[in-house]
Amino acid sequence: MTPPENKNLVEEQKDLIKEVLQAYPEKSRKKREKHLNVMEEGKSDCGVKSNVKSVPGVMTARGCAYAGSKGVVWGPIKAFAMRLK
């Protein structure tokens, strides 16, 4: 991803991130602000922390895919197998 050319755009995006974070409770805000940042000119990365463990009790994309496939795929197969007995 290339950084935005316009410095005003970078500031607008940072302000937007601050506005979005205001909707979160304090505890969640501290955790979420590590995951939101703006790519700036001259920096090698934007400093986003994305390779962290998930919070227990929160459904991740991987967990959602597993649970969905378990119910959608294996549910009917199991029901069909039970009818054959």
ROLO-811988 format. One record per residue: residue number from 1; chain; z, x, y of N, C-alpha, C in turn. Coordinates in nm, 2 decimals. Each point is the difference from the previous one (the first is absolute). Layout:
BEGIN
i=NUM ch=A n_w=Z n_u=X n_v=Y ca_w=Z ca_u=X ca_v=Y c_w=Z c_u=X c_v=Y;
...
END
This chain:
BEGIN
i=1 ch=A n_w=0.00 n_u=0.08 n_v=-0.12 ca_w=0.00 ca_u=-0.08 ca_v=0.12 c_w=0.00 c_u=0.09 c_v=0.12;
i=2 ch=A n_w=-0.09 n_u=-0.03 n_v=0.10 ca_w=0.00 ca_u=0.08 ca_v=0.12 c_w=0.09 c_u=-0.06 c_v=0.11;
i=3 ch=A n_w=0.06 n_u=0.09 n_v=0.07 ca_w=0.09 ca_u=-0.05 ca_v=0.11 c_w=-0.08 c_u=-0.07 c_v=0.11;
i=4 ch=A n_w=0.07 n_u=-0.10 n_v=0.07 ca_w=-0.07 ca_u=-0.06 ca_v=0.11 c_w=-0.03 c_u=0.10 c_v=0.12;
i=5 ch=A n_w=-0.11 n_u=-0.02 n_v=0.06 ca_w=-0.04 ca_u=0.09 ca_v=0.11 c_w=0.08 c_u=-0.03 c_v=0.13;
i=6 ch=A n_w=0.03 n_u=-0.13 n_v=0.03 ca_w=0.06 ca_u=-0.04 ca_v=0.12 c_w=0.15 c_u=0.01 c_v=-0.01;
i=7 ch=A n_w=0.06 n_u=0.07 n_v=0.10 ca_w=0.15 ca_u=0.02 ca_v=0.00 c_w=0.07 c_u=-0.14 c_v=0.02;
i=8 ch=A n_w=-0.06 n_u=-0.08 n_v=0.08 ca_w=0.05 ca_u=-0.13 ca_v=0.03 c_w=0.01 c_u=-0.09 c_v=-0.13;
i=9 ch=A n_w=-0.10 n_u=0.02 n_v=-0.08 ca_w=0.00 ca_u=-0.07 ca_v=-0.13 c_w=0.11 c_u=0.04 c_v=-0.09;
i=10 ch=A n_w=0.03 n_u=0.13 n_v=0.00 ca_w=0.11 ca_u=0.05 ca_v=-0.08 c_w=0.13 c_u=-0.06 c_v=0.05;
i=11 ch=A n_w=0.02 n_u=0.00 n_v=0.13 ca_w=0.12 ca_u=-0.06 ca_v=0.05 c_w=0.01 c_u=-0.15 c_v=-0.02;
i=12 ch=A n_w=-0.11 n_u=-0.07 n_v=0.00 ca_w=0.00 ca_u=-0.14 ca_v=-0.03 c_w=0.04 c_u=-0.03 c_v=-0.14;
i=13 ch=A n_w=-0.05 n_u=0.09 n_v=-0.09 ca_w=0.03 ca_u=-0.02 ca_v=-0.14 c_w=0.14 c_u=0.03 c_v=-0.03;
i=14 ch=A n_w=0.06 n_u=0.10 n_v=0.07 ca_w=0.14 ca_u=0.03 ca_v=-0.02 c_w=0.09 c_u=-0.11 c_v=0.05;
i=15 ch=A n_w=-0.04 n_u=-0.06 n_v=0.12 ca_w=0.07 ca_u=-0.12 ca_v=0.05 c_w=-0.01 c_u=-0.12 c_v=-0.10;
i=16 ch=A n_w=-0.11 n_u=-0.02 n_v=-0.06 ca_w=-0.02 ca_u=-0.10 ca_v=-0.10 c_w=0.09 c_u=0.02 c_v=-0.12;
i=17 ch=A n_w=0.01 n_u=0.12 n_v=-0.04 ca_w=0.09 ca_u=0.03 ca_v=-0.12 c_w=0.14 c_u=-0.03 c_v=0.04;
i=18 ch=A n_w=0.05 n_u=0.04 n_v=0.12 ca_w=0.13 ca_u=-0.03 ca_v=0.05 c_w=0.03 c_u=-0.15 c_v=0.00;
i=19 ch=A n_w=-0.10 n_u=-0.08 n_v=0.05 ca_w=0.01 ca_u=-0.14 ca_v=0.01 c_w=0.01 c_u=-0.06 c_v=-0.14;
i=20 ch=A n_w=-0.08 n_u=0.05 n_v=-0.10 ca_w=0.01 ca_u=-0.05 ca_v=-0.13 c_w=0.14 c_u=0.03 c_v=-0.06;
i=21 ch=A n_w=0.05 n_u=0.12 n_v=0.02 ca_w=0.13 ca_u=0.04 ca_v=-0.06 c_w=0.11 c_u=-0.09 c_v=0.06;
i=22 ch=A n_w=-0.01 n_u=-0.05 n_v=0.12 ca_w=0.10 ca_u=-0.08 ca_v=0.06 c_w=0.03 c_u=-0.13 c_v=-0.08;
i=23 ch=A n_w=-0.10 n_u=-0.04 n_v=-0.08 ca_w=0.02 ca_u=-0.12 ca_v=-0.08 c_w=0.09 c_u=0.02 c_v=-0.12;
i=24 ch=A n_w=0.02 n_u=0.12 n_v=-0.04 ca_w=0.08 ca_u=0.04 ca_v=-0.12 c_w=0.15 c_u=0.01 c_v=0.04;
i=25 ch=A n_w=0.09 n_u=-0.03 n_v=-0.09 ca_w=0.14 ca_u=0.03 ca_v=0.02 c_w=0.02 c_u=0.15 c_v=0.01;
i=26 ch=A n_w=0.11 n_u=0.05 n_v=0.05 ca_w=0.03 ca_u=0.14 ca_v=0.03 c_w=-0.02 c_u=0.08 c_v=-0.13;
i=27 ch=A n_w=0.06 n_u=-0.04 n_v=-0.11 ca_w=0.00 ca_u=0.08 ca_v=-0.12 c_w=-0.15 c_u=0.01 c_v=-0.05;
i=28 ch=A n_w=-0.07 n_u=-0.11 n_v=0.00 ca_w=-0.14 ca_u=0.01 ca_v=-0.05 c_w=-0.09 c_u=0.07 c_v=0.10;
i=29 ch=A n_w=0.03 n_u=-0.01 n_v=0.13 ca_w=-0.08 ca_u=0.07 ca_v=0.10 c_w=0.01 c_u=0.15 c_v=-0.02;
i=30 ch=A n_w=0.12 n_u=0.06 n_v=-0.04 ca_w=0.01 ca_u=0.14 ca_v=-0.02 c_w=-0.09 c_u=0.04 c_v=-0.12;
i=31 ch=A n_w=0.00 n_u=-0.08 n_v=-0.10 ca_w=-0.08 ca_u=0.04 ca_v=-0.12 c_w=-0.15 c_u=-0.02 c_v=0.03;
i=32 ch=A n_w=-0.04 n_u=-0.10 n_v=0.07 ca_w=-0.14 ca_u=-0.03 ca_v=0.03 c_w=-0.07 c_u=0.10 c_v=0.10;
i=33 ch=A n_w=0.08 n_u=0.05 n_v=0.09 ca_w=-0.06 ca_u=0.08 ca_v=0.11 c_w=-0.05 c_u=0.13 c_v=-0.06;
i=34 ch=A n_w=0.04 n_u=0.04 n_v=-0.12 ca_w=-0.05 ca_u=0.12 ca_v=-0.07 c_w=-0.15 c_u=-0.02 c_v=-0.05;
i=35 ch=A n_w=-0.03 n_u=-0.13 n_v=-0.01 ca_w=-0.13 ca_u=-0.03 ca_v=-0.06 c_w=-0.11 c_u=-0.04 c_v=0.10;
i=36 ch=A n_w=0.04 n_u=0.00 n_v=0.13 ca_w=-0.10 ca_u=-0.04 ca_v=0.10 c_w=-0.01 c_u=0.11 c_v=0.11;
i=37 ch=A n_w=-0.12 n_u=0.04 n_v=0.02 ca_w=-0.02 ca_u=0.10 ca_v=0.10 c_w=-0.14 c_u=0.00 c_v=0.05;
i=38 ch=A n_w=-0.03 n_u=0.08 n_v=0.10 ca_w=-0.14 ca_u=0.01 ca_v=0.06 c_w=-0.05 c_u=0.14 c_v=-0.02;
i=39 ch=A n_w=-0.12 n_u=0.01 n_v=-0.04 ca_w=-0.07 ca_u=0.13 ca_v=-0.01 c_w=-0.03 c_u=0.05 c_v=0.14;
i=40 ch=A n_w=0.04 n_u=0.12 n_v=0.03 ca_w=-0.02 ca_u=0.06 ca_v=0.14 c_w=-0.10 c_u=0.12 c_v=-0.01;
i=41 ch=A n_w=-0.06 n_u=0.02 n_v=0.11 ca_w=-0.10 ca_u=0.12 ca_v=0.01 c_w=0.08 c_u=0.13 c_v=-0.02;
i=42 ch=A n_w=-0.06 n_u=0.09 n_v=-0.08 ca_w=0.06 ca_u=0.13 ca_v=-0.01 c_w=0.11 c_u=0.01 c_v=-0.11;
i=43 ch=A n_w=0.04 n_u=-0.11 n_v=-0.06 ca_w=0.10 ca_u=0.00 ca_v=-0.11 c_w=-0.07 c_u=0.00 c_v=-0.13;
i=44 ch=A n_w=0.06 n_u=0.07 n_v=-0.10 ca_w=-0.07 ca_u=0.00 ca_v=-0.13 c_w=0.02 c_u=-0.13 c_v=-0.08;
i=45 ch=A n_w=0.11 n_u=-0.07 n_v=0.03 ca_w=0.02 ca_u=-0.13 ca_v=-0.07 c_w=0.09 c_u=-0.09 c_v=0.10;
i=46 ch=A n_w=0.02 n_u=-0.12 n_v=-0.04 ca_w=0.07 ca_u=-0.09 ca_v=0.09 c_w=0.15 c_u=-0.01 c_v=-0.03;
i=47 ch=A n_w=0.04 n_u=0.07 n_v=-0.10 ca_w=0.14 ca_u=0.00 ca_v=-0.03 c_w=0.06 c_u=-0.12 c_v=-0.08;
i=48 ch=A n_w=-0.09 n_u=-0.08 n_v=-0.06 ca_w=0.05 ca_u=-0.12 ca_v=-0.07 c_w=0.06 c_u=0.05 c_v=-0.13;
i=49 ch=A n_w=0.11 n_u=-0.05 n_v=-0.04 ca_w=0.07 ca_u=0.02 ca_v=-0.12 c_w=-0.04 c_u=-0.11 c_v=-0.10;
i=50 ch=A n_w=-0.09 n_u=0.03 n_v=-0.09 ca_w=-0.04 ca_u=-0.10 ca_v=-0.09 c_w=0.03 c_u=0.02 c_v=-0.15;
i=51 ch=A n_w=0.04 n_u=0.12 n_v=-0.04 ca_w=0.03 ca_u=0.03 ca_v=-0.13 c_w=0.15 c_u=0.00 c_v=-0.02;
i=52 ch=A n_w=0.06 n_u=-0.11 n_v=0.02 ca_w=0.15 ca_u=-0.02 ca_v=-0.02 c_w=0.02 c_u=-0.10 c_v=-0.11;
i=53 ch=A n_w=0.12 n_u=0.00 n_v=-0.06 ca_w=0.04 ca_u=-0.10 ca_v=-0.10 c_w=0.01 c_u=-0.14 c_v=0.07;
i=54 ch=A n_w=-0.03 n_u=-0.10 n_v=-0.08 ca_w=0.01 ca_u=-0.13 ca_v=0.05 c_w=0.15 c_u=-0.05 c_v=0.00;
i=55 ch=A n_w=0.03 n_u=-0.09 n_v=0.08 ca_w=0.14 ca_u=-0.06 ca_v=0.01 c_w=0.02 c_u=-0.09 c_v=-0.12;
i=56 ch=A n_w=0.11 n_u=0.01 n_v=-0.07 ca_w=0.02 ca_u=-0.09 ca_v=-0.12 c_w=0.00 c_u=-0.15 c_v=0.05;
i=57 ch=A n_w=-0.06 n_u=-0.08 n_v=-0.08 ca_w=-0.01 ca_u=-0.14 ca_v=0.04 c_w=-0.12 c_u=-0.04 c_v=0.08;
i=58 ch=A n_w=-0.08 n_u=0.10 n_v=0.05 ca_w=-0.12 ca_u=-0.03 ca_v=0.08 c_w=-0.12 c_u=0.01 c_v=-0.10;
i=59 ch=A n_w=-0.08 n_u=-0.10 n_v=0.01 ca_w=-0.12 ca_u=0.00 ca_v=-0.08 c_w=-0.11 c_u=0.09 c_v=0.05;
i=60 ch=A n_w=-0.03 n_u=0.10 n_v=-0.07 ca_w=-0.11 ca_u=0.10 ca_v=0.04 c_w=-0.13 c_u=-0.06 c_v=-0.05;
i=61 ch=A n_w=-0.11 n_u=0.07 n_v=0.05 ca_w=-0.13 ca_u=-0.04 ca_v=-0.04 c_w=-0.02 c_u=0.02 c_v=-0.15;
i=62 ch=A n_w=0.06 n_u=0.11 n_v=-0.05 ca_w=-0.01 ca_u=0.03 ca_v=-0.14 c_w=0.07 c_u=-0.10 c_v=-0.09;
i=63 ch=A n_w=0.12 n_u=-0.03 n_v=0.05 ca_w=0.09 ca_u=-0.10 ca_v=-0.07 c_w=-0.07 c_u=-0.14 c_v=0.00;
i=64 ch=A n_w=-0.06 n_u=-0.04 n_v=0.11 ca_w=-0.07 ca_u=-0.12 ca_v=0.01 c_w=-0.11 c_u=-0.01 c_v=-0.10;
i=65 ch=A n_w=-0.08 n_u=0.11 n_v=-0.01 ca_w=-0.11 ca_u=0.00 ca_v=-0.09 c_w=0.04 c_u=-0.01 c_v=-0.14;
i=66 ch=A n_w=0.11 n_u=0.07 n_v=-0.04 ca_w=0.06 ca_u=-0.01 ca_v=-0.13 c_w=0.05 c_u=-0.14 c_v=-0.03;
i=67 ch=A n_w=0.08 n_u=-0.05 n_v=0.09 ca_w=0.05 ca_u=-0.14 ca_v=-0.03 c_w=-0.11 c_u=-0.10 c_v=-0.01;
i=68 ch=A n_w=-0.10 n_u=0.01 n_v=0.09 ca_w=-0.11 ca_u=-0.10 ca_v=-0.01 c_w=-0.08 c_u=0.01 c_v=-0.13;
i=69 ch=A n_w=-0.03 n_u=0.13 n_v=-0.04 ca_w=-0.08 ca_u=0.01 ca_v=-0.12 c_w=0.08 c_u=-0.04 c_v=-0.12;
i=70 ch=A n_w=0.13 n_u=0.02 n_v=0.00 ca_w=0.09 ca_u=-0.04 ca_v=-0.11 c_w=0.00 c_u=-0.15 c_v=-0.01;
i=71 ch=A n_w=0.01 n_u=-0.07 n_v=0.11 ca_w=0.00 ca_u=-0.15 ca_v=-0.01 c_w=-0.14 c_u=-0.06 c_v=-0.02;
i=72 ch=A n_w=-0.10 n_u=0.06 n_v=0.06 ca_w=-0.14 ca_u=-0.06 ca_v=0.00 c_w=-0.07 c_u=0.03 c_v=-0.13;
i=73 ch=A n_w=0.02 n_u=0.13 n_v=-0.05 ca_w=-0.07 ca_u=0.04 ca_v=-0.12 c_w=0.08 c_u=-0.02 c_v=-0.12;
i=74 ch=A n_w=0.12 n_u=0.05 n_v=0.00 ca_w=0.08 ca_u=-0.01 ca_v=-0.13 c_w=0.06 c_u=-0.14 c_v=-0.02;
i=75 ch=A n_w=0.02 n_u=-0.08 n_v=0.10 ca_w=0.05 ca_u=-0.13 ca_v=-0.01 c_w=-0.08 c_u=-0.09 c_v=-0.09;
i=76 ch=A n_w=-0.13 n_u=-0.02 n_v=0.03 ca_w=-0.09 ca_u=-0.08 ca_v=-0.09 c_w=-0.02 c_u=0.06 c_v=-0.14;
i=77 ch=A n_w=0.00 n_u=0.14 n_v=-0.01 ca_w=-0.02 ca_u=0.06 ca_v=-0.13 c_w=0.12 c_u=-0.03 c_v=-0.09;
i=78 ch=A n_w=0.12 n_u=0.01 n_v=0.06 ca_w=0.12 ca_u=-0.03 ca_v=-0.07 c_w=0.01 c_u=-0.14 c_v=-0.04;
i=79 ch=A n_w=-0.04 n_u=-0.09 n_v=0.09 ca_w=0.00 ca_u=-0.15 ca_v=-0.03 c_w=-0.10 c_u=-0.03 c_v=-0.11;
i=80 ch=A n_w=-0.11 n_u=0.07 n_v=0.00 ca_w=-0.10 ca_u=-0.03 ca_v=-0.10 c_w=0.05 c_u=0.06 c_v=-0.14;
i=81 ch=A n_w=0.06 n_u=0.11 n_v=0.00 ca_w=0.06 ca_u=0.06 ca_v=-0.12 c_w=0.11 c_u=-0.09 c_v=-0.06;
i=82 ch=A n_w=0.07 n_u=-0.06 n_v=0.09 ca_w=0.11 ca_u=-0.09 ca_v=-0.05 c_w=-0.06 c_u=-0.12 c_v=-0.07;
i=83 ch=A n_w=-0.11 n_u=-0.05 n_v=0.05 ca_w=-0.06 ca_u=-0.12 ca_v=-0.06 c_w=-0.06 c_u=0.03 c_v=-0.14;
i=84 ch=A n_w=-0.04 n_u=0.13 n_v=-0.02 ca_w=-0.06 ca_u=0.03 ca_v=-0.13 c_w=0.10 c_u=0.01 c_v=-0.11;
i=85 ch=A n_w=0.13 n_u=0.01 n_v=0.04 ca_w=0.10 ca_u=0.01 ca_v=-0.11 c_w=0.03 c_u=-0.12 c_v=-0.07;
END
